[in-house]
Amino acid sequence: MAYDNSGIIGKNKRKELDKHPDIQGQATVDGVEYWVSGWKKEKDGSSFYSLAFKPKEAKSQSGNSSSSPDLDDEIPF
């Protein structure tokens, strides 16, 4: 993202199931990048979006990060 404390969202073109988000995007808050997901909901005749934020680092980690040790099941002796 180019600007701090801002983001973008748009229609989720890959939605296949009802539980998948209706909208998706990304945001940067205090220098941390997040994935944004939203579900359209209705209550008392009013519609709104329920949002969830996930740090981008959490989604892209493949188990080889500096914060978690690389565990190997082999015993070296």
Backbone hydrogen bonds, N-H to C=O, Kabsch-Sander energy under -0.5 kcal/mol:
donor,donor_aa,acceptor,acceptor_aa,energy
5,N,28,T,-1.4
6,S,3,Y,-0.7
6,S,28,T,-1.2
8,I,26,Q,-2.7
10,G,24,Q,-2.2
12,N,22,D,-2.7
13,K,11,K,-1.0
15,K,12,N,-1.0
20,H,17,L,-1.4
22,D,38,G,-2.2
23,I,38,G,-2.1
24,Q,10,G,-2.5
25,G,36,V,-2.1
26,Q,8,I,-1.8
27,A,34,Y,-2.2
28,T,6,S,-2.8
29,V,32,V,-2.5
32,V,29,V,-2.0
34,Y,27,A,-3.3
35,W,54,K,-3.2
36,V,25,G,-2.5
37,S,52,A,-2.4
38,G,23,I,-2.4
39,W,50,S,-2.3
41,K,48,F,-3.2
43,K,46,S,-2.5
46,S,43,K,-2.0
48,F,41,K,-2.4
50,S,39,W,-2.5
51,L,49,Y,-0.5
52,A,37,S,-2.4
54,K,35,W,-2.2
56,K,33,E,-2.4
58,A,55,P,-0.5
59,K,55,P,-1.1
60,S,56,K,-1.7
61,Q,57,E,-1.1
65,S,63,G,-0.5
68,S,65,S,-0.7
71,L,69,P,-0.9
